[in-house]
């Protein structure tokens, strides 16, 4: 290896996949009804996490602090290799900034060390995709600088679209108001959300009925995807595997993605969205500050 690739467990990819690709994740923590828990990146544990939320348990997350980054990276320093870290977006959490602080502290003590902490501007598997691409470039013999540059240049091309018909959990996390949740539930309104160019989560549209929402997502994805036949589509979900698979298979049939994968949305992102959400991630047209403006 010419450099190391690290990320955090909010990237919502299976731990075994990251291990296979030589990517080291920093496991994030959360509390469930006051009990301290650690993210495991394991599908069975994700299922139990959402079952807990359905039963009324309340999870809480906190951002990684600089000391946690230092403890995470320090054992890796013996390899004497640069570290490329792909972080949860800064508009969602202060984790990235704390990673930058930790990297600066370590590099001041180790003048030959190089750590690049990239603000992915993304959530969930969106930045997991960037970590996988960085590992691919490393394994193909690309340099650390080439990989950092590619990630910075292409993170804006990761498109992500979320929807859910379970508004209760978005209300609990503050993502929608109580009134909106009550009215939306009564009218069966499903929000379509995505991230703008800087990584702010925005509601793009509100559609009545899940079937119509899925149809609208097909239109949006068709307008924004590029080279579908040469990439993997990731359809993430918070414990609705059958619904996610139906959605993914229809997208693959329509647009010709070479493969579809269905990772769980883990406890860190799931604490804010709850069960019932699904999201599509793929490379396409660059995200803008205005979001999607197509017809």
Secondary structure, DSSP 8 states (H G I E B T S, - for coil): --EEEEEEGGG---HHHHHHTTEEEE--EEEETTEEEE----HHHHHHHHHHHHTT--EEE----HHHHHHHHHTTGGG--EEEEEE--TTT-SHHHHHHHHHHHHHHH-TT--EEEEE----THHHHHHHHHHHHHHHTT--HHHHHHHHHHHGGGEEEEEEES-HHHHHHTTSS-HHHHHHHHHHTEEEEEEE-TT--EEEEEEEESHHHHHHHHHHHHHHHB--GGGSEEEEEESS-HHHHHHHHHHHHHHH--SEEE--B--HHHHHHH-TTEEEEEEEBS---TT-----
